[in-house]
Amino acid sequence: TVIGRDPTADIAVLKIEATDLTAATFGDSEQLQVGDVVLAIGDPFGVGQSVSRGIVSALGRGNLGIETIEDFIQTDAAINPGNSGGALVDTDGRLIGINTAILSRTGGFNGLGFAIPINLVRSIAEQLVETGQVNRAFLGVKTQSMTEELSSMLKVSHGALINEVQPDTPAEKAGLKDGDIVTKVNQVEIKDSRHLQLTVSQLAPGTEATIEYVRDGKTATATAKLARRPDDKLAANDAN
């Protein structure tokens, strides 16, 4: 039975009428490091359940055009058609990701596989179980990432530069302005524009978020009561 779907992140929760099943142990994908050994489980090409071994090649992969919300674990563990939806586990057998996609010109494995981090899966699944849908928070800004040139000019090493504060949004009400650089949300250090979108989207609408930003070379904070992210903003994928 389908409990709920989240097409934005390609996650669904199913209820299975069965007994004597052993629940998977969830790991913590935030603790992963590049080089960690991982195992990918699935049914590649329909040959039967298989396990492949590799390492974490990269973390926080996005802008791949695979899903609207992207924060993938990249791995060189062999993932082929039929592995999607299978488990990515660490060497202790803890679930740390859900295999979702590969980059390949032939349709076969080329060493570039991607999995959705289990922490993101958990937050989505909990909402789907509780309400049958996922409500993502919305700040109301359009941003760009900091280039080396901008970082040097503005003396800020990381963050998301606000290009536009949209009217009648939490950002406007909190006093944020065009040209501000968002560097933290609730003490989470913001790496770039995509990371801001991901961080905000994992919060619940109605959350009072502490936004740290830089304006005219000075660091300041603001409190924004986050709204529900409109569906058109999910489709557009250009606003946070």
C-alpha positions in Angstrom: 0.0 0.0 0.0 1.4 3.4 -1.0 1.4 5.6 2.1 2.8 8.7 0.3 5.1 9.9 -2.5 7.5 12.7 -2.8 8.3 13.1 -6.5 10.6 16.0 -5.8 13.1 13.7 -4.1 12.0 10.4 -5.8 11.0 8.8 -2.5 7.9 6.9 -1.6 6.8 5.0 1.6 5.1 1.6 1.2 3.3 -0.4 3.8 3.9 -4.1 3.5 1.6 -6.7 5.1 4.1 -9.2 6.3 5.5 -10.6 9.5 8.9 -11.7 10.9 10.8 -9.0 8.9 14.0 -7.6 10.2 14.2 -3.8 10.1 17.2 -2.2 8.6 19.4 -0.2 10.9 19.7 3.4 9.9 23.1 5.0 9.9 24.0 8.8 9.9 24.8 10.0 6.4 26.1 13.3 7.9 29.0 11.3 9.3 30.1 9.9 6.0 33.5 10.8 4.6 35.0 10.5 1.1 36.8 7.2 1.0 34.5 5.3 3.3 33.7 1.8 2.0 30.1 1.2 1.0 28.1 -1.7 -0.4 25.3 -1.3 -3.0 22.4 -3.9 -2.9 20.0 -4.4 -5.7 18.8 -6.6 -8.6 20.9 -5.3 -11.5 19.5 -6.2 -15.0 17.1 -8.6 -13.2 19.8 -11.2 -12.6 18.9 -11.5 -8.9 19.9 -9.8 -5.7 23.5 -8.7 -5.8 26.0 -6.8 -3.7 28.7 -4.5 -5.2 31.5 -2.9 -3.2 33.1 0.6 -3.6 33.8 3.8 -1.8 32.2 7.2 -1.2 33.6 9.2 -4.1 32.0 12.5 -3.2 29.3 14.1 -1.0 26.7 16.7 -1.6 26.5 16.3 -5.3 23.8 18.4 -6.9 22.9 20.3 -10.1 22.8 17.1 -12.0 19.3 17.5 -13.3 18.2 14.2 -11.9 15.8 15.4 -9.2 14.5 18.8 -8.0 16.1 18.3 -4.6 19.6 16.9 -5.0 22.2 16.2 -2.3 23.6 12.9 -3.6 26.2 10.6 -2.2 28.4 9.7 -5.2 29.9 6.2 -5.2 31.9 3.9 -7.5 30.2 0.8 -6.1 28.6 -0.7 -9.3 25.1 0.5 -9.7 23.2 -0.7 -12.8 19.5 -0.6 -14.0 17.7 -2.6 -11.3 19.7 -1.2 -8.4 17.5 1.9 -8.1 15.7 1.8 -4.8 18.2 -0.6 -3.4 20.2 0.0 -0.2 23.6 1.7 0.1 25.1 0.4 3.3 28.3 0.9 5.3 30.6 -1.9 6.3 28.6 -2.3 9.6 25.4 -3.0 7.5 23.8 0.3 8.4 21.6 2.0 5.8 23.2 5.2 4.7 21.6 5.8 1.3 19.0 4.8 -1.3 20.5 4.1 -4.8 18.8 6.3 -7.3 20.8 7.0 -10.5 23.9 6.6 -12.6 25.6 8.8 -15.1 26.3 6.7 -18.2 26.4 7.2 -22.0 25.7 3.5 -22.6 23.1 2.8 -19.8 25.6 0.6 -18.0 27.9 1.2 -15.1 30.7 3.8 -15.6 31.8 4.3 -12.0 29.4 7.2 -11.3 26.5 6.1 -9.1 24.4 8.3 -6.9 22.4 7.6 -3.7 20.0 9.7 -1.7 21.4 10.3 1.8 19.5 8.4 4.5 19.1 11.5 6.7 17.2 13.1 3.9 15.2 9.9 3.3 14.3 9.7 7.0 13.0 13.3 7.2 10.8 12.8 4.1 9.6 9.4 5.2 8.6 10.7 8.6 6.4 13.4 7.0 4.9 10.9 4.6 3.9 8.5 7.4 2.5 11.3 9.5 0.6 13.3 6.9 0.9 11.5 3.6 2.7 14.5 2.0 5.9 16.6 2.4 5.6 20.2 3.3 8.8 22.1 2.7 9.7 25.4 4.1 10.3 28.5 2.0 12.4 31.7 2.8 11.6 33.7 -0.3 14.9 34.6 -1.9 16.6 34.1 -5.2 20.3 33.5 -4.8 23.6 32.6 -6.4 26.7 30.9 -5.1 29.8 32.7 -4.2 32.4 32.6 -7.0 36.1 33.1 -6.2 35.9 36.7 -7.6 32.8 37.5 -5.5 34.4 35.9 -2.4 37.6 38.0 -2.9 35.7 41.2 -3.5 33.2 40.8 -0.7 35.6 39.1 1.8 33.2 36.2 2.4 34.4 32.7 1.7 31.1 30.9 1.6 27.3 31.4 1.5 24.5 32.3 -0.9 24.3 35.8 -2.3 20.8 37.1 -2.4 19.8 38.5 -5.9 16.2 39.1 -5.1 14.0 39.2 -2.0 10.5 38.3 -3.1 7.7 40.5 -1.8 5.5 39.4 1.1 7.8 36.4 2.1 9.5 35.4 5.3 12.8 36.9 4.0 11.2 40.3 3.4 9.5 40.3 6.8 12.8 39.4 8.5 14.5 42.4 6.9 16.8 40.6 4.4 17.8 42.6 1.4 19.3 42.2 -2.1 23.0 41.8 -1.8 23.0 40.1 1.6 25.0 36.9 1.8 23.4 34.2 3.9 26.1 32.3 5.7 24.2 30.2 8.3 20.7 28.9 8.9 20.1 27.7 12.5 23.9 27.3 12.9 24.2 25.2 9.8 27.1 26.8 7.7 25.7 27.5 4.2 28.2 26.4 1.5 26.4 27.8 -1.6 23.0 28.5 -3.1 22.0 24.9 -3.6 22.9 24.1 0.0 20.7 27.0 1.2 17.8 25.5 -0.7 18.4 22.1 0.7 18.8 23.3 4.3 15.6 25.4 4.2 13.6 22.7 2.4 14.3 20.2 5.2 12.7 22.5 7.8 9.0 22.5 8.5 6.8 25.5 7.5 6.2 27.7 10.6 9.7 27.1 11.9 11.4 30.2 13.2 14.8 30.1 11.6 17.8 32.1 12.7 19.5 33.5 9.6 23.1 34.7 9.8 24.1 37.0 6.9 26.7 39.5 5.9 25.7 43.0 4.8 28.3 45.7 3.8 31.0 43.6 5.4 29.3 43.2 8.7 27.7 40.0 10.1 24.2 40.2 11.4 21.3 37.9 12.3 17.6 37.8 11.6 14.7 35.6 12.6 12.4 34.4 9.8 9.2 32.5 10.3 9.4 30.1 7.4 6.3 29.6 5.1 5.2 26.6 3.1 7.1 26.3 -0.2 4.7 26.9 -3.1 4.5 24.1 -5.6 5.5 26.4 -8.5 8.8 27.2 -6.6 9.5 23.4 -6.4 9.0 23.2 -10.2 11.1 26.2 -10.9 13.9 25.1 -8.6 15.4 28.6 -8.5 14.1 30.1 -5.3 14.8 29.2 -1.6 
